[in-house]
């Protein structure tokens, strides 16, 4: 046991110990940032798809109401003009 303590007190031991601590902190910060970014992207994708589904449902509902009112049967886009 004293040999291990003496080794960490030597210049090489201090260098290895400090390097290990720095790399561990860097790895934690990088991993945490990567995880947060992944979660943010998933939440954004989920939010956008939910919005798209809502808009599509509303467009379908509006188109059905227009069709029932006897208007021209199209989906409301101006691609045919």
N, C-alpha and C positions, 0 to 999 in steps of 0.2 A: 504494500500500500504506500509506504513512503516513497518508493521509486516512482510511482505514478504521479504523486504530488510534486516531487522534484522535477519530473519531466515537464509538467505543465508550467512550472516556474522557470524553466529554461527558455532561452529566446525562441527556439524552434517550437517548443510546446505552446508558448504564448501565441505565436503566429498561427499554428494549427487551431488552437482554441478560438481565437478571435475570428479566423476565417470561417470556422464552423458556425459560430454564432451569426456572423454577417450573412452567410449563405442561407441559414435557416430563416432569418428574418426576411431576406429577399424572397425566398421561396414562399413564405406565408403571404407576403404582400402581393406577389404575382398571382398566386393561387386564388386569393380572396378577390382580387380585381377581375380575374378571368371568370370566376363563379358569378360575381355580381353582374358582369356584362352579359353572360349567358342568360341569367334570370331576366334581365331587362329586355333582351331581345325576344325571349319567349313570351313575356307579358305583352310587349308591343304587338307581336304577331297575333296573339290571341285577341287583343283588343281590336285590331284592324279587321280580323275575320268576323268577329261578332258584329262590328259596325257594317261590314259588307253584307252579311246575312240580313241584318235589320233593313238596310236600304233595299235589298232585293225583295224582301217580303212586302215592304211598303210599295214598291213599284208594281209588283204583281197584284196587290190589292187595288191600287189606283187604276191599273189597266183593266181589271175586271169590272170596276165601277164604270169606267168609260165605255167598255163594250156593252154593259147592260143598259147604258143610257142611249144606245143606238148610234154612237159615233163611229167614225172610221176605225176599222179593226187593225190597228197597228200598235206597236209597243211604245210609241212616243219618241222614238229616235228620228233624227232628221236625215238619215242616210239615204232615203229614196228620193230626195229632192236635188 
